Amino acid sequence: MISDLAEGIVKAQSLLSLPQSIVRIVISGKQRSKAPQFLRVDIRPVLIKSLIHWQVVSHDGKKDITKNLLPSDLNLEQFIESGFANLLIETNQIEFTLRVTKSGQAQSNTRRIPASDISQLERKTNELSHDRVKSRLLDENEELFKHLGITDHEGKLKPSRSDKFKQVQEFLKSIEIAIEFLNRKSEAHIESKPIRIVDLGCGHAYLTFAAHRFVKKLGHSTEVLGVDERAESRDRNNAIAQLLDISNEMKFSATKISQLPKQSTDLTIALHACDTATDDAIAWAVKSQSSVMLIAPCCQHDIQSQMSAAPTPWNIVTRYGILHERVGDIITDSIRAQILRVLGYRTEIIEFIAGDHTPRNLMIRAFKSNKDTTLTTSLKTQRAQDRAHDLQDLDKMIAEWRIAPKLMELLHEELEQARSGAGLS
Ligand SMILES: C[S@@+](CC[C@H](N)C(=O)[O-])C[C@H]1O[C@@H](n2cnc3c(N)ncnc32)[C@H](O)[C@@H]1O
């Protein structure tokens, strides 16, 4: 154990002398009162024109910025100086972690990787090509996939389940970003408390179980609730949780989302909750003050069925059935995102997976902003004006399309409060 930061950095930097032995380097978290420019940085060795480089991918929550550096140009100290708190270096022999604690102390740990895992890591490090397929976040031979029926008794992926497996893997990438966000949000205290995750419309709970396992693998304790209106899903999923011996951490409930009592939640997820069940999920997450929500909507009929009189000139688009449907989808999701925005969530809409795995490949990601008590009066006024414009744009869109979105009805009270806070009522 090293407790001196400079010594820890020297040790970390010395591990870089053999780039081909490195599986991955992850830099994340933030030191107290520091604000690094990125949420997280992932580094791995790659071969470019027969020369080893470091591929450095910096994530800011919206986009990835990739740079390829020569081996001598990677300076880990700079990342710590810029305010990051955690450094993980995984080689094919050891796992080295360096952490700057809240009190500014350094803590480091070196763990030898058990022999049984080494062959797998060596395999990974031998694949140095620039276009190396990104490693999966959860391996298909995880026990849970067998119980869920995604892999066969030998742990091989069943071809019929490969799309679902891929969807889950891709969804986990956003869960990783959500966990980074919770890590940075100091009030979540996620080092001492389990991260509370709720999966709404969980069905056969492929994602629910994978999320639990993944968050545990990231080193956090977690409590997960899966909700589906079908009692068969609840019973099947609870039985699997027992088989995996995790029923103290995972519970399933047979409830309609709209009937689920609100409860304190860190992360709300919903993958393809049908039609307005997605609106129920978003409304539940807002009322439960969920810090993050990751919502991949499903088929949407509610607004499509109300779009009988498209405002000119949109009528030239919506006269074609397929375009009517697509515009309906776009209006539905943009209204959902706008509502979240005016309710204080930093909101993004991304494609969480390529369209050939599922046509329902959009995800609304929303991160609850901290109430900033340190804002100057002029900034507060600016924020209120921005919010007022956002609300007016929302109202205008609804009036022009003559629609009544379900989510506005569900969050009527919250929207009225936002209006009054923005000086609109
Ligand atoms: C398309 S499936 C998706 C299941 C799972 N999230 C997945 O991606 O594998 C939708 C699930 O939502 C459930 N569901 C639909 N409406 C619901 C509601 N209002 N309340 C609770 N569950 C609902 C259905 O029973 C079904 O299991």
Ligand as a Chemical Component Dictionary entry (heavy atoms), coordinates in Angstrom:
data_LIG
# 
_chem_comp.id                   LIG 
_chem_comp.type                 NON-POLYMER 
_chem_comp.pdbx_formal_charge   0 
_chem_comp.three_letter_code    LIG 
# 
loop_
_chem_comp_atom.comp_id 
_chem_comp_atom.atom_id 
_chem_comp_atom.alt_atom_id 
_chem_comp_atom.type_symbol 
_chem_comp_atom.charge 
_chem_comp_atom.model_Cartn_x 
_chem_comp_atom.model_Cartn_y 
_chem_comp_atom.model_Cartn_z 
_chem_comp_atom.pdbx_ordinal 
LIG C1  C1  C 0  -41.124 -5.052 -24.785 1  
LIG S1  S1  S 1  -41.058 -5.689 -23.166 2  
LIG C2  C2  C 0  -39.431 -5.215 -22.679 3  
LIG C3  C3  C 0  -38.928 -6.043 -21.541 4  
LIG C4  C4  C 0  -37.505 -5.732 -21.077 5  
LIG N1  N1  N 0  -37.349 -4.373 -20.598 6  
LIG C5  C5  C 0  -36.508 -6.029 -22.179 7  
LIG O1  O1  O 0  -36.109 -5.096 -22.879 8  
LIG O2  O2  O -1 -36.160 -7.173 -22.358 9  
LIG C6  C6  C 0  -42.081 -4.573 -22.280 10 
LIG C7  C7  C 0  -42.412 -5.042 -20.876 11 
LIG O3  O3  O 0  -43.092 -3.978 -20.212 12 
LIG C8  C8  C 0  -44.155 -4.521 -19.454 13 
LIG N2  N2  N 0  -45.139 -3.433 -19.309 14 
LIG C9  C9  C 0  -45.835 -2.811 -20.292 15 
LIG N3  N3  N 0  -46.617 -1.852 -19.783 16 
LIG C10 C10 C 0  -46.386 -1.846 -18.443 17 
LIG C11 C11 C 0  -46.897 -1.069 -17.365 18 
LIG N4  N4  N 0  -47.764 -0.074 -17.581 19 
LIG N5  N5  N 0  -46.468 -1.351 -16.115 20 
LIG C12 C12 C 0  -45.565 -2.343 -15.884 21 
LIG N6  N6  N 0  -45.061 -3.113 -16.878 22 
LIG C13 C13 C 0  -45.468 -2.870 -18.143 23 
LIG C14 C14 C 0  -44.640 -5.689 -20.268 24 
LIG O4  O4  O 0  -45.326 -6.639 -19.465 25 
LIG C15 C15 C 0  -43.356 -6.237 -20.848 26 
LIG O5  O5  O 0  -42.796 -7.223 -20.036 27 
# 
loop_
_chem_comp_bond.comp_id 
_chem_comp_bond.atom_id_1 
_chem_comp_bond.atom_id_2 
_chem_comp_bond.value_order 
_chem_comp_bond.pdbx_ordinal 
LIG C1  S1  SING 1  
LIG S1  C2  SING 2  
LIG S1  C6  SING 3  
LIG C2  C3  SING 4  
LIG C3  C4  SING 5  
LIG C4  N1  SING 6  
LIG C4  C5  SING 7  
LIG C5  O1  DOUB 8  
LIG C5  O2  SING 9  
LIG C6  C7  SING 10 
LIG C7  O3  SING 11 
LIG C7  C15 SING 12 
LIG O3  C8  SING 13 
LIG C8  N2  SING 14 
LIG C8  C14 SING 15 
LIG N2  C9  SING 16 
LIG N2  C13 SING 17 
LIG C9  N3  DOUB 18 
LIG N3  C10 SING 19 
LIG C10 C11 SING 20 
LIG C10 C13 DOUB 21 
LIG C11 N4  SING 22 
LIG C11 N5  DOUB 23 
LIG N5  C12 SING 24 
LIG C12 N6  DOUB 25 
LIG N6  C13 SING 26 
LIG C14 O4  SING 27 
LIG C14 C15 SING 28 
LIG C15 O5  SING 29 
# 
